[in-house]
């Protein structure tokens, strides 16, 4: 039989074990399923209010050309003038202030465009033009000489090209 003194020593130990077990159950109860109702995702637009449609909508200018890296991956709307027809799917776009022309590529035939014609272009700026990538995308070979000056240069991947009068 155990002495009364041994029994007293076990009681604080047993109480500690029971207290730890009770705390563990309480803590684990907070880890169960979330009973709150799900929230609706919020569409966060980080662009300023005045830029809700396109991050750039205007004339093809030197200022746009200087900031082109900031528009990569975003669709922009530009007005400019056809400088040169490069192929049935590409032309160079000129603008104001003697801005350096930029290559515009569309993955289908452009239709009837002519040098000097005003056009509106909806496009995503690309960092470096790669002819091989365009050829793979359209499944056709294009004349290397016509694109040689544009290899590695910024370009516009156009989804819309509309003549303007």
C-alpha positions in Angstrom: 0.0 0.0 0.0 1.3 3.4 -0.8 2.0 5.9 2.0 -0.2 9.0 2.3 2.8 11.1 1.5 3.3 9.4 -1.9 -0.3 9.9 -2.7 0.0 13.6 -2.0 2.9 14.0 -4.4 1.1 12.2 -7.2 -1.9 14.5 -6.9 -0.1 17.7 -8.0 1.5 15.7 -10.8 -1.8 14.2 -11.9 -3.4 17.7 -11.7 -0.6 19.0 -13.9 -1.3 16.3 -16.5 -5.0 16.9 -16.4 -4.5 20.7 -16.8 -2.2 20.1 -19.8 -4.7 17.8 -21.4 -7.5 20.3 -20.8 -5.4 23.1 -22.4 -4.5 20.9 -25.3 -8.1 20.1 -26.0 -9.0 23.8 -25.8 -6.2 24.8 -28.2 -7.1 22.1 -30.7 -10.7 23.1 -30.6 -9.6 26.4 -32.2 -8.0 24.4 -35.1 -11.2 22.9 -36.4 -13.1 23.8 -39.5 -13.9 27.4 -40.2 -17.6 27.9 -39.5 -17.6 31.5 -41.0 -19.3 32.1 -44.3 -16.9 32.3 -47.3 -16.2 35.8 -48.6 -16.6 37.0 -52.1 -13.2 37.6 -53.9 -12.5 41.2 -54.5 -11.3 42.3 -57.9 -8.5 44.7 -57.2 -7.3 47.0 -60.0 -4.0 48.6 -59.1 -4.1 51.1 -61.9 -5.4 54.6 -61.3 -9.0 55.3 -62.0 -8.3 57.3 -65.1 -6.5 54.2 -66.6 -9.3 51.7 -66.3 -9.4 50.7 -70.0 -5.9 50.8 -71.4 -2.8 51.8 -69.6 -1.9 53.9 -72.7 -4.3 55.3 -75.2 -3.0 57.9 -77.6 -0.5 58.9 -80.2 2.7 56.9 -80.8 5.2 59.3 -79.5 8.8 59.4 -78.2 7.5 59.5 -74.6 5.6 56.2 -75.3 8.7 54.7 -76.9 10.9 55.7 -74.0 8.5 54.0 -71.5 7.6 50.9 -73.6 9.1 48.5 -71.0 6.5 49.7 -68.5 3.7 48.6 -70.9 5.0 45.1 -71.6 2.3 42.5 -71.1 -0.5 45.2 -71.2 -2.6 46.0 -74.1 -2.2 49.6 -75.4 -4.1 51.6 -78.0 -2.0 53.7 -80.4 -2.6 56.1 -83.3 0.1 56.4 -85.8 1.1 56.2 -89.5 2.1 53.3 -91.5 5.8 53.9 -92.5 6.7 50.7 -94.4 5.0 47.4 -95.2 7.4 44.7 -94.1 5.3 41.6 -95.0 1.6 40.7 -95.3 1.5 40.4 -91.5 3.8 43.3 -90.4 4.5 47.0 -90.9 6.3 49.8 -89.2 4.4 52.4 -87.3 5.6 56.0 -87.1 4.3 58.8 -85.0 5.0 62.3 -83.8 8.2 64.1 -82.9 10.3 62.0 -85.4 9.9 59.0 -83.1 11.8 55.9 -84.2 9.4 53.6 -86.0 8.3 50.4 -84.3 7.5 47.0 -85.8 3.8 46.0 -85.6 3.1 42.3 -86.1 -0.3 40.7 -86.5 -0.7 36.9 -86.7 -3.0 37.3 -89.7 -2.9 39.2 -92.9 -3.3 43.0 -92.4 -5.4 43.7 -95.4 -4.9 46.8 -97.5 -2.6 49.2 -95.8 -0.3 51.7 -97.5 2.6 53.8 -96.4 1.4 57.2 -95.1 -2.0 55.8 -94.0 -3.2 56.7 -90.5 -4.0 53.6 -88.3 -5.3 52.7 -84.9 -3.5 49.8 -83.3 -4.5 47.7 -80.2 -1.4 45.8 -79.2 0.8 44.3 -76.5 4.3 45.7 -76.5 7.0 43.0 -76.6 10.6 43.5 -75.4 12.5 41.7 -78.1 11.2 40.7 -81.6 12.2 37.1 -82.5 11.4 36.1 -86.1 11.6 32.4 -85.3 9.0 32.7 -82.6 6.6 34.5 -85.0 7.2 31.9 -87.7 6.3 29.1 -85.2 3.2 30.9 -84.1 1.8 31.4 -87.7 3.2 28.1 -89.0 4.9 29.7 -91.9 8.3 30.9 -93.0 8.9 34.6 -93.4 11.6 36.4 -95.3 14.6 36.9 -93.0 15.9 39.9 -94.8 12.7 41.9 -94.3 12.9 41.4 -90.5 16.7 41.6 -90.0 16.6 45.2 -88.7 14.0 44.3 -86.1 15.5 41.2 -84.5 15.9 41.9 -80.8 14.1 45.3 -80.9 10.9 46.3 -79.1 7.8 45.5 -81.2 4.0 45.6 -81.0 2.0 42.3 -81.0 -1.2 43.6 -82.5 -4.7 42.2 -82.1 -6.4 45.0 -84.0 -5.2 47.3 -86.8 -7.9 49.7 -88.2 -7.3 52.3 -90.9 -8.3 55.8 -90.0 -9.2 58.6 -92.4 
